[in-house]
Amino acid sequence: MDEHGVKHYEMYGPLFFASVSAFNEKFDVQNDPDEVVIDFKESRVVDMSAIEALNKITGKYLKAGKKLHLKHLSPDCRQLLKNAEEIIDVNVMEDPTYKVAIDFQKST
């Protein structure tokens, strides 16, 4: 839980047909707060089973009147979800674009 009362689930490893059962067991829709974030920084959405699992969990939170956001999806995962938008409706959080500061030193 963060300071704003939002619960964050951090995913590790790929989400695909063999990991969907464990993924589904992680969530406590009834007892979670009104806003939940699934962080995919250390994970990837790999196949259609993963997309169906995301659609299912999104539906459960929606039915409970709660917001679910997906965060830190890689570009290829975003494309996979975009390609499946006919069958899935998820709220993907836009990740910030990070810039690198360069220290230029003047030569004398």
TORVEXVEX-750946 format. One line per field, with one value per atom (N, C-alpha, C, O, CB): residue number from 1; residue in three letters; atom name; x, y, z. Coordinates in Angstrom, 3 decimals. Glycine has a CB too. Layout:
BEGIN
resi	c(NUM,...)
resn	c(ALA,...)
name	c(CA,...)
x	c(X,...)
y	c(Y,...)
z	c(Z,...)
// end
This chain:
BEGIN
resi	c(1,1,1,1,1,2,2,2,2,2,3,3,3,3,3,4,4,4,4,4,5,5,5,5,5,6,6,6,6,6,7,7,7,7,7,8,8,8,8,8,9,9,9,9,9,10,10,10,10,10,11,11,11,11,11,12,12,12,12,12,13,13,13,13,13,14,14,14,14,14,15,15,15,15,15,16,16,16,16,16,17,17,17,17,17,18,18,18,18,18,19,19,19,19,19,20,20,20,20,20,21,21,21,21,21,22,22,22,22,22,23,23,23,23,23,24,24,24,24,24,25,25,25,25,25,26,26,26,26,26,27,27,27,27,27,28,28,28,28,28,29,29,29,29,29,30,30,30,30,30,31,31,31,31,31,32,32,32,32,32,33,33,33,33,33,34,34,34,34,34,35,35,35,35,35,36,36,36,36,36,37,37,37,37,37,38,38,38,38,38,39,39,39,39,39,40,40,40,40,40,41,41,41,41,41,42,42,42,42,42,43,43,43,43,43,44,44,44,44,44,45,45,45,45,45,46,46,46,46,46,47,47,47,47,47,48,48,48,48,48,49,49,49,49,49,50,50,50,50,50,51,51,51,51,51,52,52,52,52,52,53,53,53,53,53,54,54,54,54,54,55,55,55,55,55,56,56,56,56,56,57,57,57,57,57,58,58,58,58,58,59,59,59,59,59,60,60,60,60,60,61,61,61,61,61,62,62,62,62,62,63,63,63,63,63,64,64,64,64,64,65,65,65,65,65,66,66,66,66,66,67,67,67,67,67,68,68,68,68,68,69,69,69,69,69,70,70,70,70,70,71,71,71,71,71,72,72,72,72,72,73,73,73,73,73,74,74,74,74,74,75,75,75,75,75,76,76,76,76,76,77,77,77,77,77,78,78,78,78,78,79,79,79,79,79,80,80,80,80,80,81,81,81,81,81,82,82,82,82,82,83,83,83,83,83,84,84,84,84,84,85,85,85,85,85,86,86,86,86,86,87,87,87,87,87,88,88,88,88,88,89,89,89,89,89,90,90,90,90,90,91,91,91,91,91,92,92,92,92,92,93,93,93,93,93,94,94,94,94,94,95,95,95,95,95,96,96,96,96,96,97,97,97,97,97,98,98,98,98,98,99,99,99,99,99,100,100,100,100,100,101,101,101,101,101,102,102,102,102,102,103,103,103,103,103,104,104,104,104,104,105,105,105,105,105,106,106,106,106,106,107,107,107,107,107,108,108,108,108,108)
resn	c(MET,MET,MET,MET,MET,ASP,ASP,ASP,ASP,ASP,GLU,GLU,GLU,GLU,GLU,HIS,HIS,HIS,HIS,HIS,GLY,GLY,GLY,GLY,GLY,VAL,VAL,VAL,VAL,VAL,LYS,LYS,LYS,LYS,LYS,HIS,HIS,HIS,HIS,HIS,TYR,TYR,TYR,TYR,TYR,GLU,GLU,GLU,GLU,GLU,MET,MET,MET,MET,MET,TYR,TYR,TYR,TYR,TYR,GLY,GLY,GLY,GLY,GLY,PRO,PRO,PRO,PRO,PRO,LEU,LEU,LEU,LEU,LEU,PHE,PHE,PHE,PHE,PHE,PHE,PHE,PHE,PHE,PHE,ALA,ALA,ALA,ALA,ALA,SER,SER,SER,SER,SER,VAL,VAL,VAL,VAL,VAL,SER,SER,SER,SER,SER,ALA,ALA,ALA,ALA,ALA,PHE,PHE,PHE,PHE,PHE,ASN,ASN,ASN,ASN,ASN,GLU,GLU,GLU,GLU,GLU,LYS,LYS,LYS,LYS,LYS,PHE,PHE,PHE,PHE,PHE,ASP,ASP,ASP,ASP,ASP,VAL,VAL,VAL,VAL,VAL,GLN,GLN,GLN,GLN,GLN,ASN,ASN,ASN,ASN,ASN,ASP,ASP,ASP,ASP,ASP,PRO,PRO,PRO,PRO,PRO,ASP,ASP,ASP,ASP,ASP,GLU,GLU,GLU,GLU,GLU,VAL,VAL,VAL,VAL,VAL,VAL,VAL,VAL,VAL,VAL,ILE,ILE,ILE,ILE,ILE,ASP,ASP,ASP,ASP,ASP,PHE,PHE,PHE,PHE,PHE,LYS,LYS,LYS,LYS,LYS,GLU,GLU,GLU,GLU,GLU,SER,SER,SER,SER,SER,ARG,ARG,ARG,ARG,ARG,VAL,VAL,VAL,VAL,VAL,VAL,VAL,VAL,VAL,VAL,ASP,ASP,ASP,ASP,ASP,MET,MET,MET,MET,MET,SER,SER,SER,SER,SER,ALA,ALA,ALA,ALA,ALA,ILE,ILE,ILE,ILE,ILE,GLU,GLU,GLU,GLU,GLU,ALA,ALA,ALA,ALA,ALA,LEU,LEU,LEU,LEU,LEU,ASN,ASN,ASN,ASN,ASN,LYS,LYS,LYS,LYS,LYS,ILE,ILE,ILE,ILE,ILE,THR,THR,THR,THR,THR,GLY,GLY,GLY,GLY,GLY,LYS,LYS,LYS,LYS,LYS,TYR,TYR,TYR,TYR,TYR,LEU,LEU,LEU,LEU,LEU,LYS,LYS,LYS,LYS,LYS,ALA,ALA,ALA,ALA,ALA,GLY,GLY,GLY,GLY,GLY,LYS,LYS,LYS,LYS,LYS,LYS,LYS,LYS,LYS,LYS,LEU,LEU,LEU,LEU,LEU,HIS,HIS,HIS,HIS,HIS,LEU,LEU,LEU,LEU,LEU,LYS,LYS,LYS,LYS,LYS,HIS,HIS,HIS,HIS,HIS,LEU,LEU,LEU,LEU,LEU,SER,SER,SER,SER,SER,PRO,PRO,PRO,PRO,PRO,ASP,ASP,ASP,ASP,ASP,CYS,CYS,CYS,CYS,CYS,ARG,ARG,ARG,ARG,ARG,GLN,GLN,GLN,GLN,GLN,LEU,LEU,LEU,LEU,LEU,LEU,LEU,LEU,LEU,LEU,LYS,LYS,LYS,LYS,LYS,ASN,ASN,ASN,ASN,ASN,ALA,ALA,ALA,ALA,ALA,GLU,GLU,GLU,GLU,GLU,GLU,GLU,GLU,GLU,GLU,ILE,ILE,ILE,ILE,ILE,ILE,ILE,ILE,ILE,ILE,ASP,ASP,ASP,ASP,ASP,VAL,VAL,VAL,VAL,VAL,ASN,ASN,ASN,ASN,ASN,VAL,VAL,VAL,VAL,VAL,MET,MET,MET,MET,MET,GLU,GLU,GLU,GLU,GLU,ASP,ASP,ASP,ASP,ASP,PRO,PRO,PRO,PRO,PRO,THR,THR,THR,THR,THR,TYR,TYR,TYR,TYR,TYR,LYS,LYS,LYS,LYS,LYS,VAL,VAL,VAL,VAL,VAL,ALA,ALA,ALA,ALA,ALA,ILE,ILE,ILE,ILE,ILE,ASP,ASP,ASP,ASP,ASP,PHE,PHE,PHE,PHE,PHE,GLN,GLN,GLN,GLN,GLN,LYS,LYS,LYS,LYS,LYS,SER,SER,SER,SER,SER,THR,THR,THR,THR,THR)
name	c(N,CA,C,O,CB,N,CA,C,O,CB,N,CA,C,O,CB,N,CA,C,O,CB,N,CA,C,O,CB,N,CA,C,O,CB,N,CA,C,O,CB,N,CA,C,O,CB,N,CA,C,O,CB,N,CA,C,O,CB,N,CA,C,O,CB,N,CA,C,O,CB,N,CA,C,O,CB,N,CA,C,O,CB,N,CA,C,O,CB,N,CA,C,O,CB,N,CA,C,O,CB,N,CA,C,O,CB,N,CA,C,O,CB,N,CA,C,O,CB,N,CA,C,O,CB,N,CA,C,O,CB,N,CA,C,O,CB,N,CA,C,O,CB,N,CA,C,O,CB,N,CA,C,O,CB,N,CA,C,O,CB,N,CA,C,O,CB,N,CA,C,O,CB,N,CA,C,O,CB,N,CA,C,O,CB,N,CA,C,O,CB,N,CA,C,O,CB,N,CA,C,O,CB,N,CA,C,O,CB,N,CA,C,O,CB,N,CA,C,O,CB,N,CA,C,O,CB,N,CA,C,O,CB,N,CA,C,O,CB,N,CA,C,O,CB,N,CA,C,O,CB,N,CA,C,O,CB,N,CA,C,O,CB,N,CA,C,O,CB,N,CA,C,O,CB,N,CA,C,O,CB,N,CA,C,O,CB,N,CA,C,O,CB,N,CA,C,O,CB,N,CA,C,O,CB,N,CA,C,O,CB,N,CA,C,O,CB,N,CA,C,O,CB,N,CA,C,O,CB,N,CA,C,O,CB,N,CA,C,O,CB,N,CA,C,O,CB,N,CA,C,O,CB,N,CA,C,O,CB,N,CA,C,O,CB,N,CA,C,O,CB,N,CA,C,O,CB,N,CA,C,O,CB,N,CA,C,O,CB,N,CA,C,O,CB,N,CA,C,O,CB,N,CA,C,O,CB,N,CA,C,O,CB,N,CA,C,O,CB,N,CA,C,O,CB,N,CA,C,O,CB,N,CA,C,O,CB,N,CA,C,O,CB,N,CA,C,O,CB,N,CA,C,O,CB,N,CA,C,O,CB,N,CA,C,O,CB,N,CA,C,O,CB,N,CA,C,O,CB,N,CA,C,O,CB,N,CA,C,O,CB,N,CA,C,O,CB,N,CA,C,O,CB,N,CA,C,O,CB,N,CA,C,O,CB,N,CA,C,O,CB,N,CA,C,O,CB,N,CA,C,O,CB,N,CA,C,O,CB,N,CA,C,O,CB,N,CA,C,O,CB,N,CA,C,O,CB,N,CA,C,O,CB,N,CA,C,O,CB,N,CA,C,O,CB,N,CA,C,O,CB,N,CA,C,O,CB,N,CA,C,O,CB,N,CA,C,O,CB,N,CA,C,O,CB,N,CA,C,O,CB,N,CA,C,O,CB,N,CA,C,O,CB,N,CA,C,O,CB,N,CA,C,O,CB,N,CA,C,O,CB,N,CA,C,O,CB)
x	c(0.855,0.000,0.893,1.900,-0.968,0.518,1.281,0.589,-0.445,1.463,1.170,0.650,-0.715,-1.374,1.633,-1.139,-2.443,-3.514,-4.638,-2.325,-3.170,-4.136,-4.296,-5.271,-5.457,-3.351,-3.386,-2.540,-1.406,-2.869,-3.094,-2.337,-1.582,-2.137,-3.271,-0.317,0.536,0.912,1.415,1.806,0.666,1.122,2.299,2.182,-0.034,3.426,4.593,4.711,4.685,5.887,4.840,4.928,6.387,7.149,4.061,6.768,8.120,8.027,7.296,8.931,8.751,8.743,7.603,6.704,8.631,7.641,6.640,5.259,5.118,7.073,4.248,2.867,2.472,2.343,1.892,2.280,1.922,1.119,0.816,3.185,0.773,-0.153,0.226,-0.659,-0.249,1.507,1.933,1.907,1.952,3.322,1.834,1.857,0.519,0.399,2.920,-0.478,-1.773,-2.455,-3.029,-2.690,-2.403,-3.056,-2.468,-3.207,-2.910,-1.143,-0.491,-0.822,-1.018,1.043,-0.887,-1.244,-2.635,-2.824,-1.192,-3.587,-4.979,-5.136,-6.015,-5.882,-4.303,-4.394,-3.824,-4.065,-3.680,-3.084,-2.411,-3.354,-3.049,-1.330,-4.478,-5.323,-6.440,-7.005,-5.913,-6.744,-7.803,-8.785,-8.821,-7.219,-9.571,-10.452,-11.365,-11.497,-11.289,-11.981,-12.938,-12.307,-12.922,-13.606,-11.087,-10.437,-9.460,-8.951,-9.720,-9.193,-8.303,-9.003,-10.232,-7.860,-8.210,-8.795,-9.434,-9.431,-7.713,-9.973,-10.684,-9.778,-10.256,-11.418,-8.484,-7.554,-6.367,-5.753,-7.068,-6.064,-5.014,-4.141,-4.636,-5.624,-2.832,-1.881,-1.157,-0.679,-0.865,-1.085,-0.250,0.980,0.870,-1.026,2.148,3.403,4.132,4.502,4.300,4.328,4.985,6.443,6.998,4.229,7.063,8.456,9.374,10.294,8.940,9.135,9.973,9.244,9.567,10.412,8.265,7.446,7.076,7.292,6.168,6.514,6.029,4.758,4.579,7.106,3.889,2.695,3.118,3.555,1.466,2.991,3.593,2.593,2.863,4.342,1.448,0.574,-0.906,-1.255,0.825,-1.757,-3.192,-3.739,-4.699,-3.900,-3.160,-3.588,-3.365,-4.188,-2.831,-2.269,-1.977,-2.989,-3.473,-0.542,-3.306,-4.293,-5.651,-6.330,-4.406,-6.051,-7.324,-7.309,-8.321,-7.622,-6.177,-6.066,-6.204,-6.873,-4.717,-5.579,-5.705,-7.138,-7.644,-4.758,-7.783,-9.172,-10.070,-10.970,-9.646,-9.827,-10.622,-10.448,-11.433,-10.229,-9.205,-8.972,-9.478,-9.978,-7.471,-9.351,-9.885,-11.396,-11.948,-9.520,-12.063,-13.515,-13.938,-14.952,-14.017,-13.166,-13.489,-13.404,-14.279,-12.543,-12.344,-12.210,-13.299,-13.841,-10.820,-13.616,-14.670,-16.018,-16.771,-14.759,-16.308,-17.562,-17.648,-18.733,-17.697,-16.494,-16.446,-16.420,-16.365,-15.215,-16.461,-16.453,-15.088,-14.989,-17.423,-14.035,-12.671,-11.887,-12.195,-11.948,-10.874,-10.034,-8.776,-8.144,-9.670,-8.422,-7.205,-6.368,-6.864,-7.534,-5.091,-4.167,-3.015,-2.578,-3.640,-2.524,-1.315,-0.202,-0.383,-1.521,0.951,2.058,3.338,3.549,2.268,4.177,5.491,5.413,6.231,6.332,4.434,4.380,5.404,5.522,2.945,6.135,7.113,6.367,5.187,8.056,7.052,6.394,5.791,4.710,7.376,6.481,5.922,4.682,3.766,6.977,4.637,3.447,2.277,1.135,3.751,2.574,1.533,0.946,-0.266,2.100,1.824,1.362,0.503,-0.517,2.556,0.913,0.134,-1.260,-2.245,0.850,-1.349,-2.654,-3.457,-4.677,-2.478,-2.774,-3.466,-4.064,-5.186,-2.504,-3.313,-3.796,-5.005,-5.812,-2.683,-5.125,-6.222,-7.331,-8.189,-5.696,-7.330,-8.288,-9.738,-10.632,-8.007,-9.998,-11.369,-11.921,-13.128,-11.417,-11.012,-11.478,-11.072,-11.479,-10.960,-10.288,-9.819,-9.947,-9.743,-8.354,-10.287,-10.385,-9.642,-10.185,-11.875,-8.405,-7.600,-7.143,-7.078,-6.384,-6.827,-6.362,-4.845,-4.333,-7.056,-4.140,-2.687,-2.215,-2.550,-2.095,-1.440,-0.887,0.257,1.107,-0.406,0.275,1.377,2.597,2.547,1.008,3.676,4.917,5.622,5.553,5.827,6.294,7.005,8.192,8.731,7.476,8.586,9.797,10.930,10.878,9.641,11.938,13.052,14.151,14.470,13.597,14.716,15.807,17.092,17.072,15.513,18.198,19.498,20.166,20.287,20.388,20.590,21.293,22.765,23.396,21.120,23.289,24.703,25.400,24.936,24.895,26.496,27.250,28.336,29.334,27.863,28.133,29.133,30.064,29.620,28.472,31.339,32.327,33.043,33.468,33.346,33.164,33.829,35.343,35.922,33.455,35.953,37.412,37.948,37.358,37.907,39.045,39.640,40.899,41.523,39.908)
y	c(-1.181,0.000,1.234,1.285,0.004,2.216,3.452,4.484,4.206,3.997,5.671,6.714,7.251,7.963,7.851,6.912,7.358,6.278,6.455,7.781,5.171,4.084,3.191,2.445,4.647,3.249,2.416,1.169,1.265,3.203,0.008,-1.231,-1.553,-1.467,-2.402,-1.924,-2.256,-3.731,-4.220,-1.371,-4.422,-5.802,-5.760,-5.198,-6.749,-6.342,-6.392,-7.798,-8.783,-5.985,-7.878,-9.158,-9.458,-8.559,-9.159,-10.725,-11.165,-12.360,-13.309,-11.515,-12.323,-13.402,-13.227,-12.413,-14.751,-13.994,-13.843,-14.321,-15.280,-14.599,-13.625,-14.062,-14.782,-14.161,-12.846,-16.103,-16.926,-18.122,-18.222,-17.385,-19.025,-20.103,-20.881,-21.310,-21.046,-21.073,-21.872,-21.099,-21.707,-22.400,-19.769,-18.977,-18.310,-17.617,-17.922,-18.518,-17.853,-18.248,-17.390,-18.184,-19.512,-19.958,-19.241,-18.748,-21.486,-19.184,-18.495,-17.005,-16.397,-18.703,-16.417,-15.007,-14.745,-13.811,-14.594,-15.560,-15.374,-15.502,-14.868,-16.384,-16.306,-16.530,-15.379,-15.319,-17.802,-14.478,-13.397,-12.283,-11.572,-12.805,-12.126,-10.957,-11.214,-12.306,-10.506,-10.183,-10.233,-9.097,-8.078,-10.113,-9.301,-8.257,-7.689,-6.470,-8.803,-8.526,-8.062,-7.194,-6.228,-9.234,-7.520,-6.782,-5.710,-4.939,-7.735,-5.655,-4.617,-3.263,-3.191,-4.949,-2.184,-0.833,-0.522,-1.363,0.227,0.671,1.061,1.226,1.242,2.340,1.347,1.503,0.560,0.496,2.973,-0.170,-1.186,-1.024,-0.717,-2.625,-1.236,-1.177,-2.518,-3.048,-0.002,-3.060,-4.240,-3.733,-3.205,-5.368,-3.895,-3.386,-4.509,-5.524,-2.804,-4.311,-5.302,-4.950,-5.381,-5.442,-4.172,-3.761,-4.968,-4.936,-2.898,-6.020,-7.224,-8.396,-9.556,-7.617,-8.090,-9.147,-8.764,-7.634,-9.406,-9.732,-9.507,-10.307,-11.389,-9.892,-9.765,-10.470,-11.204,-10.581,-9.482,-12.538,-13.328,-13.870,-13.838,-14.464,-14.364,-15.059,-14.775,-13.966,-16.552,-15.445,-15.237,-15.630,-15.020,-16.025,-16.617,-17.001,-15.853,-15.620,-18.259,-15.144,-13.989,-12.880,-12.253,-13.469,-12.640,-11.609,-11.962,-11.093,-11.443,-13.217,-13.650,-13.499,-13.118,-15.108,-13.791,-13.636,-12.166,-11.843,-14.200,-11.284,-9.846,-9.369,-8.562,-9.042,-9.866,-9.502,-9.979,-9.257,-10.093,-11.179,-11.753,-10.956,-10.626,-13.220,-10.647,-9.924,-8.485,-7.929,-9.935,-7.887,-6.544,-6.546,-5.641,-6.032,-7.560,-7.687,-7.836,-7.277,-8.870,-8.583,-8.768,-7.446,-7.134,-9.802,-6.670,-5.376,-4.410,-3.654,-4.771,-4.436,-3.569,-3.908,-3.017,-3.697,-5.190,-5.635,-5.214,-4.942,-7.157,-5.162,-4.753,-3.225,-2.708,-5.364,-2.501,-1.040,-0.444,0.657,-0.564,-1.173,-0.730,-0.505,-1.093,-1.763,0.351,0.654,-0.195,-0.347,2.151,-0.746,-1.541,-0.924,-0.690,-3.041,-0.659,-0.080,-1.045,-1.729,1.302,-1.100,-1.849,-0.838,0.163,-2.755,-1.106,-0.152,-0.831,-2.021,0.458,-0.064,-0.513,-1.667,-2.585,-0.929,-1.618,-2.618,-2.256,-1.093,-2.713,-3.251,-3.005,-2.680,-3.001,-4.244,-2.047,-1.722,-2.930,-2.828,-1.057,-4.078,-5.260,-5.776,-6.293,-6.369,-5.645,-6.043,-5.103,-5.542,-6.046,-3.817,-2.850,-3.184,-3.111,-1.414,-3.553,-3.891,-5.154,-5.231,-4.081,-6.134,-7.364,-7.064,-7.603,-8.349,-6.205,-5.829,-4.996,-5.134,-5.056,-4.133,-3.325,-4.225,-4.000,-2.294,-5.239,-6.171,-6.963,-7.435,-7.124,-7.106,-7.876,-6.982,-7.457,-8.770,-5.700,-4.767,-5.105,-4.593,-3.375,-5.952,-6.392,-7.249,-7.280,-7.178,-7.951,-8.865,-8.447,-9.085,-10.237,-7.401,-6.998,-5.487,-4.726,-7.445,-5.078,-3.656,-3.421,-3.653,-3.186,-2.964,-2.705,-1.263,-0.618,-3.655,-0.767,0.602,0.568,0.266,1.290,0.879,0.876,2.267,3.248,0.441,2.352,3.634,4.013,3.183,3.567,5.263,5.754,5.924,6.601,7.094,5.309,5.439,6.707,7.084,4.203,7.364,8.584,8.267,7.161,9.332,9.235,9.122,9.730,10.896,9.829,8.933,9.397,9.960,9.390,8.257,11.060,11.703,11.512,11.393,13.217,11.486,11.362,12.729,13.350,10.283,13.186,14.468,14.260,13.322,15.105,15.140,15.062,16.298,17.424,14.952,16.071,17.168,17.594,16.895,16.757,18.751,19.293,20.198,21.108,20.060,19.947,20.813,21.610,21.067,19.982,22.897,23.764,23.580,23.483,25.246,23.535,23.471,24.892,25.805,22.728,25.075,26.414,26.503,27.563,26.810)
z	c(0.000,0.000,0.000,0.706,1.230,-0.790,-0.769,0.116,0.724,-2.193,0.179,1.060,0.624,1.382,1.130,-0.593,-1.093,-0.960,-1.430,-2.548,-0.326,-0.146,-1.354,-1.443,0.210,-2.299,-3.497,-3.241,-2.770,-4.753,-3.551,-3.376,-4.656,-5.751,-2.987,-4.514,-5.650,-5.594,-4.582,-5.664,-6.679,-6.847,-7.810,-8.899,-7.379,-7.430,-8.299,-8.864,-8.126,-7.534,-10.177,-10.860,-11.192,-11.547,-12.141,-11.075,-11.405,-12.329,-12.048,-10.127,-13.415,-14.388,-15.382,-15.168,-13.686,-16.468,-17.522,-17.089,-16.330,-18.755,-17.595,-17.408,-18.690,-19.745,-17.088,-18.593,-19.742,-19.256,-18.067,-20.522,-20.157,-19.822,-18.569,-17.829,-20.967,-18.313,-17.163,-15.846,-14.777,-17.403,-15.905,-14.673,-14.347,-13.337,-14.777,-15.195,-15.021,-13.709,-13.039,-16.194,-13.334,-12.089,-10.876,-10.024,-11.918,-10.800,-9.679,-9.708,-8.655,-9.726,-10.888,-11.044,-10.468,-9.690,-12.533,-10.848,-10.401,-8.888,-8.304,-11.086,-8.255,-6.816,-5.982,-4.776,-6.461,-6.594,-5.861,-5.407,-4.450,-6.719,-6.072,-5.855,-4.855,-4.791,-7.161,-4.078,-3.077,-3.384,-2.694,-1.611,-4.429,-4.947,-3.865,-3.756,-6.091,-3.083,-2.080,-1.007,-0.557,-1.435,-0.588,0.492,0.024,0.837,1.373,-1.278,-1.800,-1.754,-1.752,-3.247,-1.717,-1.724,-3.083,-3.981,-1.389,-3.225,-4.441,-5.660,-6.794,-4.199,-5.428,-6.547,-6.369,-5.305,-6.660,-7.444,-7.420,-8.664,-9.748,-7.350,-8.491,-9.597,-9.686,-8.683,-9.409,-10.907,-11.157,-11.900,-13.007,-11.989,-11.288,-11.835,-12.581,-11.991,-10.706,-13.873,-14.725,-15.012,-16.023,-16.031,-14.131,-14.342,-14.511,-15.329,-13.171,-13.753,-13.800,-14.460,-14.204,-12.386,-15.306,-15.913,-17.337,-17.777,-15.077,-18.041,-19.404,-19.631,-19.071,-20.449,-20.451,-20.911,-22.172,-23.139,-21.175,-22.165,-23.232,-24.256,-25.456,-22.633,-23.794,-24.736,-24.478,-23.619,-24.667,-25.227,-25.131,-23.758,-23.285,-26.214,-23.122,-21.774,-20.797,-19.911,-21.300,-20.952,-20.093,-20.339,-19.396,-20.343,-21.592,-21.930,-21.335,-20.788,-23.462,-21.435,-20.851,-19.333,-18.745,-21.232,-18.688,-17.234,-16.845,-15.864,-16.727,-17.605,-17.329,-17.529,-16.749,-18.230,-18.566,-18.818,-17.678,-17.247,-20.155,-17.199,-16.111,-14.816,-14.156,-15.883,-14.450,-13.196,-13.301,-12.323,-12.836,-14.477,-14.695,-14.503,-13.878,-16.105,-15.041,-14.886,-13.432,-13.016,-15.678,-12.666,-11.246,-10.483,-9.676,-10.612,-10.740,-10.065,-10.523,-9.717,-10.331,-11.802,-12.325,-11.688,-11.295,-13.857,-11.592,-10.982,-9.513,-9.000,-11.101,-8.844,-7.439,-7.295,-6.180,-6.754,-8.428,-8.386,-8.091,-7.550,-7.362,-8.447,-8.152,-9.448,-10.485,-7.260,-9.368,-10.523,-10.486,-9.441,-10.562,-11.635,-11.783,-12.893,-13.994,-12.093,-12.601,-13.575,-13.803,-12.878,-13.096,-15.036,-15.370,-15.584,-16.277,-16.642,-14.984,-14.997,-15.478,-15.248,-13.595,-16.140,-16.606,-17.602,-17.560,-15.428,-18.491,-19.557,-20.630,-21.018,-20.168,-21.100,-22.163,-23.462,-23.597,-22.357,-24.410,-25.681,-26.393,-26.973,-26.597,-26.354,-27.016,-26.284,-26.923,-27.101,-24.956,-24.195,-24.501,-24.634,-22.675,-24.608,-24.971,-26.339,-26.542,-24.971,-27.277,-28.618,-28.588,-29.273,-29.566,-27.799,-27.657,-27.127,-27.630,-26.728,-26.112,-25.564,-26.556,-26.644,-24.259,-27.301,-28.303,-29.381,-29.834,-28.935,-29.785,-30.798,-30.307,-31.108,-31.204,-28.985,-28.404,-27.856,-27.112,-27.301,-28.211,-27.603,-27.901,-27.228,-28.074,-28.889,-29.173,-28.036,-27.798,-30.494,-27.332,-26.279,-24.882,-23.911,-26.539,-24.753,-23.427,-23.270,-24.216,-23.202,-22.064,-21.747,-20.449,-19.369,-21.640,-20.545,-19.348,-19.350,-20.396,-19.276,-18.171,-17.997,-17.830,-16.752,-16.769,-18.908,-18.882,-18.498,-19.162,-20.253,-17.429,-16.988,-17.907,-18.231,-15.508,-18.325,-19.141,-18.251,-17.224,-19.846,-18.654,-17.907,-18.345,-19.515,-18.109,-17.427,-17.797,-18.696,-18.663,-16.546,-19.487,-20.291,-19.485,-19.092,-21.688,-19.248,-18.435,-19.326,-20.369,-17.559,-18.913,-19.633,-18.837,-17.612,-19.869,-19.551,-18.904,-18.928,-19.984,-19.608,-17.783,-17.695,-18.008,-17.521,-16.293,-18.817,-19.177,-18.623,-18.799,-20.731,-17.968,-17.376,-18.353,-18.530,-16.003,-18.989,-19.899,-19.119,-18.419,-21.072,-19.241,-18.599,-19.682,-20.702,-17.746,-19.437,-20.412,-20.334,-19.252,-20.171,-21.485,-21.542,-21.491,-22.069,-22.830,-20.811,-20.746,-21.523,-21.570,-19.336)
// end
